[in-house]
Amino acid sequence: MQSYYFFQHPTASHIYAQNQAQLTPEQPEPEFIWIDCTREDVVNRPEVWQNEIFEHCQIRVNEYHLRDILNLEHPCAFDTLDDYDLLIFRKMVTPDDQIVAGEQALEKHERVFGLATTPISFLMTPQVLITVREQGNKAIESYIQRIETLIQRPIDEQNKPRKLATTPLDLSLRLLNNMVDGYLDLRVPLTRRVEFWQQELLQGHRRFTKWHQLLQENMAFQQVENLCEEQIESLQELRDEVVENYAHLKSKKRSEKQDIMLVRVDDLTSHIERIQKHTTRLRGAVQAAIDLHFSAVANQTNENMRILAIITAIFAPLTLLTGIYGMNFEFIPGLKSPTGFWIMLGIMLATTVMLIYYFYRRHLVGRGEKSVIDMLAQQHGDQHLNIFWFMDYEPIKQTVKGTVKGTVKTMKEIEKLTKLK
């Protein structure tokens, strides 16, 4: 557990931060306090932690809220009491995080389709912000490192890189923004992963067998969409609280405008929606690749069946001829002829050539693709089907002629006006 105190500069209008070790009796009352806790501080000693929070900032954490904080798999939620507001926000565990997993972990994460998430709890009052997170959360620890760097500077220079938060709500939104911005960095590797699956599905030199892994990744995309939906709902509830009861979250000493907080909440929600839409597009791309894969397989199967059907159609008359002349009759025409075999072989060869030519004319042999109009023309015995056959209908023909005459007349009038100008 570590605490950071945010003060109003005595002469300027900006906020500066101090940690507990740098507090002096001469300093004024802080604007607000940030108490950052890890789950190790709470899990094995919930009652002790609850008493420490009460001694530090006079906040008594509700028993049911304490259970929600201890629940590692609690979904995104927002709840409000008279003393504080509770926001539980589930963060996706990214490669940048250094959260301990496996047997050495204090708590075991439940991975859903290879995706792990971790909860971050925010307890907000107008003067205090309490966060409960896992050790190794990169988004929060990077913000803490930035504050530690600012604390080492004089108070007059702490606002030069970037102004600090002015209220617990403002600080919470900034921490959430850091977490969501980390999701945006995952778009490029996720897109490359989808491109890999597209290449695997649409390649033709070997059979695709990684269906189980592909299904797992497709369901992981679905899980990301569900996570984004939960985050958006919890942020919407927070926004409703800001609209309806902003005084419950705003410091009494400061006069921050409500519109600024609403803009930041809406901006955070729009970032999550961008991630959700991008994940939806990736799922659509994977599904489209799967559909193309099955279409290609079906097309290849149809091509193979077409070839086999052509071969069968060519050899069927030959089989008939050989079957007729293979009958065990004593008198068959040409049976004793010295050229009968060659005559029958020539007939069979000519039959084969005629069938191949017929199939070629019907566009059943060859790699060339024909249009639907050509195929319809084959059925009607006309290779040059006129797709504008309805123009020969007499009423339509007269209407078209009148329209053309009117158009020509109008064009001539326009040319006359142009020449006069």
N, C-alpha and C positions, 0 to 999 in steps of 0.2 A: 504494500500500500504506500502510495506517495501522493503528496498534496502540493498543489500549486495555487498561489494567491495572486489575484489580479486586482491592481490598484489603479485609481484615477491619478494621472499626473497632476502635481499641485499647481503648475502654471499652464501647461499645455492641455489639449483636449484628448490626447490619446491614452491608451491603457498600457501599463507595463506589468510584468510578471515577476514574482519572487517565489522561491521555495521556502520551505519551513526553516531551513538552516539560516536564511538571511533575514528573517523577520527581526525587527527591533521594536522596542516600546514606543519610539517616536513616530512610527508609521501610522497612518490613518486606518480606519476600518476598511477592509477590502471590499471591492465591488461584488466579487463572487469568488468562490473557492471551487477548485476542481480536485476531486479525490479519485485517483485512478487505482483500481484494485484488479488483481488477477484472480482467476478461479481458485488457485491454490490458497488464497487468503480466505475463501468463503467455504469451499467444499467440505473440508475436514473440521471446520470450526464455525458453523453458521451463527450460533448464539453469541460467541465471543465477538465475531465480526459485527453482528448487529449492535452489540453494546458499544463497540469502538466507534461505529458510525454515529450512534446517539451522543456519545461523549464529545465527538469532534464537531458535529454540526446540528445537534438537537433534532435529528430526524429518526423517527422510529419506523423501520421498514415493516410493512405489513407481512403477516405470516404467510399468506397465500402468495404474495409477490416474492417472498423469499424462496418459496418452493419453485416458482417459475424461474427465478434466477439460477437455482441449483439444477434445474432440468436442462441437460445438455441438448436435448432434442426438441425444445420448446419452439413452436413456430413464431413467425413475426407477429407482434401484437402491440397494442397500445392501450393503456388504461390510465385513468386519472383518479386521484383522491384529493381530499382537501389539503393534505400536507405536501404532496408531490405528484408528479406524473411519471409513469413508467413506460419506456419504449424498449421493446426487445426486437433487435434487428439481426437477422441471420446473414452472416457474411460467407461468401464462397471461399473456401481455402484454395489459394492460388500458389503457384510455385515460389513466389517471393516470400510467402509466410514460412516461418520456422517453428510451427506448432509441432510439439512432440507427439508422435503417433507410435502405435505398436504396444509392446509389453511395458515399455518404460513410461507410457503416458499415464497421467493420473486418472483420466477418463477416456473411454474408448468411443470414438466417433462411429456412427452408423453410416457407412457408405452406401448410397443409393445409386446403382448403375455407375460405380466408379467415381461419384461426385460426393465430396465431403463439405459440410458447412459448419460454421461455428457461431454461437450466439454472442452478441454484445448487448449488454443491458445498460440503459441510461435512466437514471433517476434524477429528475430535474425539478428544481425549485427556483424562485427568482434569485436566490443567493448562492445556491450550491448545485454542482453537477457531480454525480457519482457514476462512474463507469465500472463495469465488471466485464472483463475480457480474459481471453486465454493468453498465456505467455507465448510470445512469438508472433503476435498480430502485427504485421508489417505496417499497415496503414496508421494505426494508433502510435506505435513505437516511433515511426518516423516523425510524427507530429510532436511527440514528447521530446525527441532529440532536437528538433528545431527550437522548442521552447527552452530547453536546457542551454542551447547556444545563445539565445537572446538574453537569458538571465545573466550570463557572464559579461554582458555589455552594460554600460551605464544606462540609466533609465531614460535619458534623453535620446538615446540612439536605438531604442528597441522597436520603434515604429518605422524605421527606415526601410528594411526589406519588405515588410508587409505588416499591416496593422493587425493587432491581436483581436480576438473575439471580445465583445463587450458584455455579453450575457451568457448564461448557461445554454440557452436555446441556440444562440449563435454558434457557440463552441460545438454543440452537438451536431449541428448541420454541417460544420466544417469537417468534423471527423467522419461523418457519413459520406461527405463528398469525396474525401480521400479514398474511402473504401470503394465507392462506386467507380471512381476514375481508374482504379486498378482493374476493374472488369473490362474497361474499354481497351486496355492493353492486350487482352486475350483475344481480340477480334482477329488479329493477323494469324496467330498460330491455329485458331479454330478454323479459319478459312483455308489455310494450307492443309489442315487435316481433312476437310471436306473434299478438297481437290485431290488428295491422295485416294480417297474412297471412290471418287468419280473415275479416276484412272484405273483403279482396280476393277471396278464394275464394267467399264466400257472397253477394256482390253479384250482382244479376241484370240490371243495365242494360248491361253490356258483357261481351265475351268475355275470359276470363283467358288471358294469354299469357306470364306470367313464370315458366314452369315451370323453366327452367334456374336462375334465381336462387333459387327456392324449394327446389330440390333441393340447391343448395350450402349454404343455411342449415340445412336438415334434416341434412345430413351433418356440418355444423359442430357441431350438438348431439350427434351421435354421437361426434365427436372429443372433445368435452368429457367425455362419459361414459367414454371409454377413458382419458383423462388422469386422471380421478378414480380409476379402477380401478388404474392404475399407482401413483398416490400412496398409495392405501390399502395396496397390497401392500408397498411400500417401508417405510411406517410400521409395518406389522405385523411386518416383519423387524426393525426397530429395537426394537419392543416385546419381541419374543422375546429379543433381545440384552440388554435391560434385565432381563428375568426370569431369564435363564440366567446372565448374567455382568455383574451390575450393578457389581461392584468394578472392572471394566475401564473404566467410564465415570465412576465416582464419585471425587471427590477424597478423598485419604487424610486430609486435615486436617479434613474436615467429615463430619457424620453425617446426611446427608439421607436421608429415608425413601424406600424404593423405591416405596411405594404412591403417593406424591405424583407421581413421574415417570410412573407407569403411568396415573394419572388424567389427567394432562395429555396423554399420548399418545392415550388413548381419547377425550378431548374433541376433540382435533385431528382424529382419524379420524371422529368423529361429525359435525363440521362439513363435512368433505369428502363424507360420505355424504348430508348434507342437500342439498348442491349437486348431487350425482349424481341424487338422487331428484327434485329440482326440474327438472333438465334432462330427465329421463325424462318427467315430466309435460308439459313443454313440447313434447317430440317427440310425445307422445301426442295433445296438443291439435292440433298441426299435422296429424298423420295423420287425426285425426277430422274436421278441416275439409276435408281432401282427399277423404275418403270421402263427406262430406255434399255436397261440390261435385259429385262424379260421380253421386251419387244424385239430386241436383236436376237435373243434365243429363239423366240417364236418365229421370227422371219427366217432364221437359219434352218429351223425345223421344216418350215413350209418349203423352203428351197430344196432341201434334201428330199422331201416327199414329192415335190414336183419332178425332180430328176428321176426318182424311182418310178413315178407314174409314166413318164415319157419312155423310159427303158422298157417298162412292162407293155406299154402300148405298141412299141416298135416290134417287140419280140412275140407279141400275141399272134399276129398273122403268120409269122414264120413257124411258130409252134403248131398252128393249125395245118399249114402245108405239110410239115414233117409228120404230123399225126395222121393225115389222110394217106400220104404215101408210105406210111409205116404199117398200114393194115395188112393183115395176113390173108389176102385174097390171091387166088391163083392167077387171075387175069386182071391186070392193072394197065391202063394206057401208058405206053412208054417204058414198061418194065424191062423189055428185052432190047430197047434201043441203046446203041453204044453212046449216044449223045444225050440221053435222058437226064443223067446226073447233072451235066453242065447246063442243060436247059433249065432244070429246076433251080439250080444254084443262081443262074442269071435272074430268074423270076423273083427269087427271094431277095437278091441284091437290089433289083429295081423296086420291089415293094418297100425295102428299107429306105432307099433314097427318096421315094415319093412321100413316105410318111415324115421323114425329116424335113423335106421341103414344105409339106403341109403345116407341120408344127412351127416352122420358122415364119411362114406367112401369117400364122395366127399369133405370133409373138410369144410362143411358148418355149422357144429355144433361143438362147442368146442372153447377153447381159443387159441389153438396152431396155430401159424403162419406157413405157408408153403411157400416155395420158389417159384420163378417164374418158375423154371424148373419143379417143381412138378405140378404146375398148367397147364403148357403146356403139360406135360406128361398125365394128366387126359384127355385133349382134344383128344390126339392121342391114348388113350387106353393103354398106356405103362407107368407104374409107375416108371420105371427105364430108363428114356430117356438118351441116350448116347450123351453128348454134343460134343463129338469128332467124330460125324458120318461122317464128311467129310474126315477123315483119311482113310476110306475104299475105297476112290476113287483111282483107280489103279495108275495113274501117280504120285499122291502125295505119295502113299504107297511106290513106287519104290524109289522116291527121299529121303524119310525118311530113308529107309533101307540103301541107299548108304551113307547118312550122318552119320548114326549110325556106319556103318562099318569104315568109315574114322575116326570118333572120337575114336573108340576103338583102331584102329591102331596107331593113334597119342598118345594115353595114354600109349600104350605098349612101344613105342619108348621113351617116357619121363621116364618111369620106368627103362628102360635099361640104359639111361644116368645117372639117379640117382644112380643106383647100381655101375656104373663105377667110379663115384666120391667118 
